[in-house]
Amino acid sequence: MSTRLYQRDIDEAEATDVLVVGSGPAGLAAAVSAARTGARVRVIDRFGVAGGNLTAGLVGPCMTSFSLDGRTQLVRGVFDEFVRRMEEQGGAVHPSRTKAGTQYSGFIRYGHDAVTPFEAETAKRVAQEMLLGEGVDLLLHTWAVDAVVEDGAVRGVVIVNKSGMSYLPAGVVIDATGDGDVAAFAGARFEKGRESDGLMQPMTLFFRIGSVDDEAVEEYKRQYPDELFPFQHLVEEAQASGRYDLPRRGVQLFKTMEPGVWRINTTRVNGVDGTDARDLTKAEVVSRRQVDVLMDFFHRELPGLEHCKLIDTAATVGVRESRRVVGQYVLTLDDLVNGTRFPDTIAVAGYPVDIHSPSGNAGPFDDGIPRTANEYEIPFRSLVPESVDGLLVAGRCLSATHEALAAVRVMPPSFAMGEAAGIAAAWGADRGTPVRETDTARLRSELEQRGAYLGASSDASVGR
Ligand SMILES: Cc1cc2nc3c(=O)[nH]c(=O)nc-3n(C[C@H](O)[C@H](O)[C@H](O)COP(=O)(O)OP(=O)(O)OC[C@H]3O[C@@H](n4cnc5c(N)ncnc54)[C@H](O)[C@@H]3O)c2cc1C
């Protein structure tokens, strides 16, 4: 492709202390916690709704916020508040009341104790009202398209929306785009994919079906209790006979709070990159065709799903993995398996490594990856890009290996990372101390005061 020099003056908005790019679990928590720390906060999102994968991605349930053994709630703070607010509106079940191996956990046992079923519509409302309630300047339908870096620090972000292009200056920027877009624009180093071949986890378009016979699905699971995913042998038979070309070895389905309504996490598009618009387009097209095939298969061959109806597909295909920004510390599989203790731990989680094969129909949980510790830690340094200042990353684009990311990428730890990044960013903007020099002992103490659990020495009383 050739290039063209394009130069023009653009409007410059009033500066904020903190600019959060992306309003998914990480960005939402970051914006709320930065505002509660006294910062003037702006959050932008390319979608017309806050929540990222929680809402536009139709992703759910929130995977466990508890330890692997299901005993201790590890992710609390803004995440817990978000869940309780949804629960008050009848739109969520608190994780302390859900069990592994049940309909809510997709009948999966390993790592699936204490998931959080929730309704996307409730999440949309609660996310929006939490942001506005903290006085955050919410700007939707707005893409970050570049970053301005001076003296090695990000000073603001160039955006585009229906009003045109403009510049949003900020004391500190939090990249909560999932894809590390701002970090990449700013020239931060990043990695993609698994070490052996650079391939990333597949994309999936979530969809919901209604009119399911819940009891028939339950009965099927009683008959085949050992299948990792429901309907596994039926999928394999249909595949082997050539009747259907199915993307996975089973059906990953999660019951919602509504009788007869399930979320389906079963389309799969491999070999695509979430930072490439052509690949994203291909993934949307291919996964939507897979929905049709799956619906036909459900109607003809799956007990309990014979009369199911397609309710909706997500507004966007879901990207499990793209850029991993290289930070001051790269979180590894060993750290998760050994439960490495860090002096600067800002989040603790218990969800295991969940890799959907980047090159086939296998996974997760059947790839021989070792069991992770009952609880493992995420250090602040994994949110700090190694060479660019004025910028923190939170959520899916943190600094981690392919394997470690596959565990910490889920929504509860993303909330926890965002909450910590929000406080650090507010402090950085206020004091002018580079965010990379954040006093992490003070940050940990502030997080604990806000109810966070930061390891065994911390209060472990919030159990079942
Ligand atoms: C198919 C799939 C299934 C999953 N299943 C589960 C599950 O069952 N449970 C679970 O807990 N987790 C699950 N996850 C993981 C989880 O959804 C994500 O990893 C998590 O949402 C990450 O949070 P985040 O805030 O970092 O990113 P996101 O939720 O992706 O939010 C990023 C936000 O940034 C915005 N954005 C991106 N780029 C720009 C830009 N340039 N300018 C402006 N805005 C931008 C996006 O619109 C979005 O709102 C799944 C993910 C996928 C893809």
The ligand as a MOL file (V3000), in Angstrom:
LIG
                    3D

  0  0  0     0  0            999 V3000
M  V30 BEGIN CTAB
M  V30 COUNTS 53 58 0 0 0
M  V30 BEGIN ATOM
M  V30 1 C -15.5250 -15.1030 22.5620 0
M  V30 2 C -15.1400 -14.7040 23.9370 0
M  V30 3 C -15.6340 -15.4100 25.0260 0
M  V30 4 C -15.3280 -15.0150 26.3070 0
M  V30 5 N -15.9250 -15.6360 27.3630 0
M  V30 6 C -15.8060 -15.0760 28.5900 0
M  V30 7 C -16.6510 -15.4930 29.6370 0
M  V30 8 O -17.5140 -16.3620 29.4660 0
M  V30 9 N -16.5020 -14.8890 30.8510 0
M  V30 10 C -15.5610 -13.9240 31.0830 0
M  V30 11 O -15.4590 -13.4420 32.2160 0
M  V30 12 N -14.7500 -13.5130 30.0860 0
M  V30 13 C -14.8790 -14.0430 28.8530 0
M  V30 14 N -14.1310 -13.5830 27.8090 0
M  V30 15 C -13.0430 -12.6210 28.0650 0
M  V30 16 C -13.5150 -11.2160 28.3050 0
M  V30 17 O -14.7320 -10.9290 27.6800 0
M  V30 18 C -12.4980 -10.1600 27.8310 0
M  V30 19 O -11.1930 -10.6060 27.8400 0
M  V30 20 C -12.6990 -8.9500 28.7340 0
M  V30 21 O -13.9180 -8.3470 28.3560 0
M  V30 22 C -11.5470 -7.9800 28.6380 0
M  V30 23 O -11.9410 -6.7390 29.1710 0
M  V30 24 P -11.3400 -5.4210 28.5710 0
M  V30 25 O -12.0140 -4.3030 29.2870 0
M  V30 26 O -9.8680 -5.5080 28.5780 0
M  V30 27 O -11.7510 -5.4400 27.0300 0
M  V30 28 P -13.1610 -5.3480 26.2820 0
M  V30 29 O -14.2520 -5.9630 27.0510 0
M  V30 30 O -12.8910 -5.8780 24.9280 0
M  V30 31 O -13.4140 -3.7820 26.1960 0
M  V30 32 C -12.6190 -2.9570 25.3680 0
M  V30 33 C -13.4070 -1.7300 25.0170 0
M  V30 34 O -12.5590 -0.8380 24.2900 0
M  V30 35 C -13.2560 -0.3210 23.1700 0
M  V30 36 N -12.2620 -0.0040 22.1440 0
M  V30 37 C -11.3910 -0.8460 21.5580 0
M  V30 38 N -10.5860 -0.1920 20.7150 0
M  V30 39 C -10.9560 1.1160 20.7590 0
M  V30 40 C -10.4960 2.2850 20.1180 0
M  V30 41 N -9.4510 2.2640 19.2870 0
M  V30 42 N -11.1200 3.4540 20.3800 0
M  V30 43 C -12.1680 3.4920 21.2470 0
M  V30 44 N -12.6410 2.4020 21.8880 0
M  V30 45 C -12.0340 1.2260 21.6630 0
M  V30 46 C -14.1930 -1.4430 22.7640 0
M  V30 47 O -15.2910 -0.9440 22.0360 0
M  V30 48 C -14.5980 -2.0230 24.1200 0
M  V30 49 O -15.7540 -1.4210 24.6410 0
M  V30 50 C -14.4290 -13.9430 26.5040 0
M  V30 51 C -13.9200 -13.2340 25.4270 0
M  V30 52 C -14.2770 -13.6060 24.1510 0
M  V30 53 C -13.7750 -12.8120 23.0200 0
M  V30 END ATOM
M  V30 BEGIN BOND
M  V30 1 1 1 2
M  V30 2 1 2 3
M  V30 3 2 2 52
M  V30 4 2 3 4
M  V30 5 1 4 5
M  V30 6 1 4 50
M  V30 7 2 5 6
M  V30 8 1 6 7
M  V30 9 1 6 13
M  V30 10 2 7 8
M  V30 11 1 7 9
M  V30 12 1 9 10
M  V30 13 2 10 11
M  V30 14 1 10 12
M  V30 15 2 12 13
M  V30 16 1 13 14
M  V30 17 1 14 15
M  V30 18 1 14 50
M  V30 19 1 15 16
M  V30 20 1 16 17
M  V30 21 1 16 18
M  V30 22 1 18 19
M  V30 23 1 18 20
M  V30 24 1 20 21
M  V30 25 1 20 22
M  V30 26 1 22 23
M  V30 27 1 23 24
M  V30 28 2 24 25
M  V30 29 1 24 26
M  V30 30 1 24 27
M  V30 31 1 27 28
M  V30 32 2 28 29
M  V30 33 1 28 30
M  V30 34 1 28 31
M  V30 35 1 31 32
M  V30 36 1 32 33
M  V30 37 1 33 34
M  V30 38 1 33 48
M  V30 39 1 34 35
M  V30 40 1 35 36
M  V30 41 1 35 46
M  V30 42 1 36 37
M  V30 43 1 36 45
M  V30 44 2 37 38
M  V30 45 1 38 39
M  V30 46 1 39 40
M  V30 47 2 39 45
M  V30 48 1 40 41
M  V30 49 2 40 42
M  V30 50 1 42 43
M  V30 51 2 43 44
M  V30 52 1 44 45
M  V30 53 1 46 47
M  V30 54 1 46 48
M  V30 55 1 48 49
M  V30 56 2 50 51
M  V30 57 1 51 52
M  V30 58 1 52 53
M  V30 END BOND
M  V30 END CTAB
M  END
